[in-house]
């Protein structure tokens, strides 16, 4: 059992870790992880350190967390994965990193939405093309190529 003062200090440290992940402060996040903080720590919304790092495009922190076995497909309380957040935001290098570490590009958030769907909905053509090349689902590829043709027509 921790005292109230100890509980308060633990909470402060966790808040600091989440801020470090968001702000790509690898030096300080690394110190905390190496001191024993879980790479899979979650906040009150179920967002993991990796979710926050990837959503805020903190590439170095995300890579460090993945190298230290952060769960790449860990969902938050809304059923979203780090890859879904990245596909919503449009960060291709982060998308590639997550896929390299095994992110499931077909992971459903429980409402029928996948990372691919988010990239498609928000017009992130580069991510749609990347995910299409890595998808194991043929119907996804057919849909993607059709939508990419529409994108090309709109640009003309």
C-alpha positions as a LaTeX table, in Angstrom:
\begin{tabular}{lrrr}
\hline
Residue & $x$ (\AA) & $y$ (\AA) & $z$ (\AA) \\
\hline
Unk1 & 0.00 & 0.00 & 0.00 \\
Unk2 & 1.18 & 3.48 & $-0.83$ \\
Unk3 & 0.59 & 6.56 & 1.27 \\
Unk4 & $-1.43$ & 9.42 & $-0.19$ \\
Unk5 & 1.79 & 11.33 & $-0.74$ \\
Unk6 & 3.36 & 8.38 & $-2.58$ \\
Unk7 & 0.23 & 7.93 & $-4.72$ \\
Unk8 & 0.36 & 11.61 & $-5.63$ \\
Unk9 & 4.04 & 11.36 & $-6.62$ \\
Unk10 & 3.42 & 8.24 & $-8.73$ \\
Unk11 & 0.62 & 10.06 & $-10.54$ \\
Unk12 & 2.92 & 13.03 & $-11.19$ \\
Unk13 & 5.59 & 10.73 & $-12.62$ \\
Unk14 & 3.09 & 9.04 & $-14.92$ \\
Unk15 & 1.85 & 12.43 & $-16.13$ \\
Unk16 & 5.44 & 13.42 & $-16.86$ \\
Unk17 & 5.98 & 10.22 & $-18.86$ \\
Unk18 & 2.87 & 10.92 & $-20.97$ \\
Unk19 & 4.12 & 14.46 & $-21.63$ \\
Unk20 & 7.56 & 13.16 & $-22.61$ \\
Unk21 & 5.98 & 10.71 & $-25.07$ \\
Unk22 & 3.82 & 13.46 & $-26.62$ \\
Unk23 & 6.66 & 15.96 & $-26.90$ \\
Unk24 & 9.23 & 13.47 & $-28.25$ \\
Unk25 & 11.45 & 13.96 & $-25.19$ \\
Unk26 & 13.32 & 10.70 & $-25.67$ \\
Unk27 & 16.05 & 11.46 & $-23.15$ \\
Unk28 & 13.67 & 11.79 & $-20.20$ \\
Unk29 & 11.25 & 9.08 & $-21.32$ \\
Unk30 & 14.17 & 6.67 & $-21.70$ \\
Unk31 & 15.33 & 7.40 & $-18.13$ \\
Unk32 & 11.86 & 6.58 & $-16.80$ \\
Unk33 & 11.50 & 3.36 & $-18.82$ \\
Unk34 & 14.99 & 2.19 & $-17.88$ \\
Unk35 & 14.13 & 2.88 & $-14.23$ \\
Unk36 & 11.23 & 0.44 & $-14.48$ \\
Unk37 & 8.22 & 2.34 & $-15.80$ \\
Unk38 & 6.12 & 0.09 & $-18.04$ \\
Unk39 & 6.35 & 0.80 & $-21.78$ \\
Unk40 & 2.65 & $-0.09$ & $-21.85$ \\
Unk41 & 1.56 & 2.48 & $-19.25$ \\
Unk42 & $-1.92$ & 3.88 & $-19.98$ \\
Unk43 & $-3.62$ & 7.09 & $-18.93$ \\
Unk44 & $-7.21$ & 7.55 & $-17.71$ \\
Unk45 & $-8.49$ & 7.35 & $-21.32$ \\
Unk46 & $-6.66$ & 4.11 & $-22.01$ \\
Unk47 & $-4.08$ & 5.84 & $-24.21$ \\
Unk48 & $-0.71$ & 4.12 & $-23.99$ \\
Unk49 & 2.64 & 5.88 & $-24.21$ \\
Unk50 & 2.90 & 4.55 & $-27.77$ \\
Unk51 & $-0.56$ & 5.87 & $-28.65$ \\
Unk52 & 0.40 & 9.36 & $-27.47$ \\
Unk53 & 3.83 & 9.32 & $-29.10$ \\
Unk54 & 2.50 & 8.12 & $-32.44$ \\
Unk55 & $-0.56$ & 10.42 & $-32.44$ \\
Unk56 & 1.69 & 13.42 & $-31.81$ \\
Unk57 & 4.23 & 12.24 & $-34.41$ \\
Unk58 & 6.96 & 11.80 & $-31.78$ \\
Unk59 & 8.92 & 9.40 & $-33.97$ \\
Unk60 & 11.98 & 8.82 & $-31.77$ \\
Unk61 & 9.89 & 8.07 & $-28.68$ \\
Unk62 & 7.58 & 5.77 & $-30.63$ \\
Unk63 & 10.53 & 3.87 & $-32.06$ \\
Unk64 & 12.13 & 3.55 & $-28.61$ \\
Unk65 & 8.88 & 2.23 & $-27.12$ \\
Unk66 & 8.49 & $-0.30$ & $-29.94$ \\
Unk67 & 12.11 & $-1.41$ & $-29.56$ \\
Unk68 & 11.29 & $-2.04$ & $-25.90$ \\
Unk69 & 8.25 & $-4.21$ & $-26.67$ \\
Unk70 & 5.39 & $-1.74$ & $-26.43$ \\
Unk71 & 2.20 & $-3.43$ & $-27.64$ \\
Unk72 & 1.77 & $-2.03$ & $-31.15$ \\
Unk73 & $-1.96$ & $-2.80$ & $-31.42$ \\
Unk74 & $-2.97$ & $-1.84$ & $-27.87$ \\
Unk75 & $-6.39$ & $-0.18$ & $-28.04$ \\
Unk76 & $-7.53$ & 2.77 & $-25.98$ \\
Unk77 & $-10.95$ & 3.05 & $-24.33$ \\
Unk78 & $-12.49$ & 4.09 & $-27.67$ \\
Unk79 & $-11.17$ & 0.98 & $-29.43$ \\
Unk80 & $-8.53$ & 2.89 & $-31.40$ \\
Unk81 & $-5.02$ & 1.63 & $-32.08$ \\
Unk82 & $-1.93$ & 3.79 & $-32.53$ \\
Unk83 & $-2.03$ & 3.04 & $-36.27$ \\
Unk84 & $-5.62$ & 4.25 & $-36.56$ \\
Unk85 & $-4.65$ & 7.55 & $-34.92$ \\
Unk86 & $-1.69$ & 7.95 & $-37.26$ \\
Unk87 & $-3.87$ & 7.23 & $-40.30$ \\
Unk88 & $-6.35$ & 9.86 & $-39.08$ \\
Unk89 & $-3.57$ & 12.43 & $-38.64$ \\
Unk90 & $-1.71$ & 11.55 & $-41.85$ \\
Unk91 & 1.81 & 10.73 & $-40.64$ \\
Unk92 & 3.26 & 8.38 & $-43.26$ \\
Unk93 & 6.71 & 7.78 & $-41.66$ \\
Unk94 & 5.00 & 6.92 & $-38.35$ \\
Unk95 & 2.58 & 4.65 & $-40.21$ \\
Unk96 & 5.50 & 2.81 & $-41.80$ \\
Unk97 & 7.21 & 2.45 & $-38.42$ \\
Unk98 & 4.12 & 0.94 & $-36.77$ \\
Unk99 & 3.57 & $-1.47$ & $-39.67$ \\
Unk100 & 7.25 & $-2.44$ & $-39.56$ \\
Unk101 & 6.73 & $-3.43$ & $-35.92$ \\
Unk102 & 3.67 & $-5.53$ & $-36.75$ \\
Unk103 & 0.69 & $-3.18$ & $-36.50$ \\
Unk104 & $-2.44$ & $-4.81$ & $-37.89$ \\
Unk105 & $-3.61$ & $-2.60$ & $-40.75$ \\
Unk106 & $-6.98$ & $-4.36$ & $-40.77$ \\
Unk107 & $-7.65$ & $-3.94$ & $-37.02$ \\
Unk108 & $-11.30$ & $-3.02$ & $-36.43$ \\
Unk109 & $-12.16$ & $-0.46$ & $-33.74$ \\
Unk110 & $-15.43$ & $-2.23$ & $-32.97$ \\
Unk111 & $-17.47$ & 0.11 & $-35.16$ \\
Unk112 & $-16.20$ & $-1.20$ & $-38.48$ \\
Unk113 & $-13.45$ & 1.41 & $-38.81$ \\
Unk114 & $-9.88$ & 0.36 & $-39.59$ \\
Unk115 & $-6.67$ & 2.35 & $-40.00$ \\
Unk116 & $-7.20$ & 2.09 & $-43.76$ \\
Unk117 & $-10.70$ & 3.55 & $-43.40$ \\
Unk118 & $-9.36$ & 6.55 & $-41.48$ \\
Unk119 & $-6.67$ & 7.23 & $-44.08$ \\
Unk120 & $-9.25$ & 6.97 & $-46.84$ \\
Unk121 & $-11.83$ & 9.18 & $-45.09$ \\
Unk122 & $-9.35$ & 11.95 & $-44.40$ \\
Unk123 & $-7.74$ & 11.88 & $-47.84$ \\
Unk124 & $-4.26$ & 10.70 & $-46.90$ \\
Unk125 & $-3.47$ & 9.23 & $-50.30$ \\
Unk126 & 0.13 & 8.33 & $-49.47$ \\
Unk127 & $-1.01$ & 6.27 & $-46.50$ \\
Unk128 & $-3.83$ & 4.66 & $-48.50$ \\
Unk129 & $-1.28$ & 3.58 & $-51.13$ \\
Unk130 & 1.13 & 2.27 & $-48.49$ \\
Unk131 & $-1.54$ & 0.31 & $-46.60$ \\
Unk132 & $-2.96$ & $-1.06$ & $-49.84$ \\
Unk133 & 0.42 & $-2.53$ & $-50.73$ \\
Unk134 & 0.64 & $-4.18$ & $-47.31$ \\
Unk135 & $-2.94$ & $-5.43$ & $-46.99$ \\
Unk136 & $-3.65$ & $-9.12$ & $-47.18$ \\
Unk137 & $-7.28$ & $-8.46$ & $-48.08$ \\
Unk138 & $-8.00$ & $-8.40$ & $-51.81$ \\
Unk139 & $-11.29$ & $-6.51$ & $-51.49$ \\
Unk140 & $-9.44$ & $-3.75$ & $-49.66$ \\
Unk141 & $-7.03$ & $-3.43$ & $-52.56$ \\
Unk142 & $-9.89$ & $-3.21$ & $-55.07$ \\
Unk143 & $-11.63$ & $-0.48$ & $-53.08$ \\
Unk144 & $-8.40$ & 1.43 & $-52.59$ \\
Unk145 & $-7.48$ & 1.43 & $-56.25$ \\
Unk146 & $-10.98$ & 2.69 & $-57.12$ \\
Unk147 & $-10.76$ & 5.49 & $-54.58$ \\
Unk148 & $-7.24$ & 6.41 & $-55.69$ \\
Unk149 & $-8.58$ & 6.86 & $-59.23$ \\
Unk150 & $-11.17$ & 9.29 & $-57.83$ \\
Unk151 & $-8.41$ & 11.21 & $-56.00$ \\
Unk152 & $-6.46$ & 11.48 & $-59.26$ \\
Unk153 & $-9.52$ & 12.81 & $-61.13$ \\
Unk154 & $-10.16$ & 15.45 & $-58.45$ \\
Unk155 & $-6.58$ & 16.73 & $-58.71$ \\
Unk156 & $-6.84$ & 17.14 & $-62.49$ \\
\hline
\end{tabular}
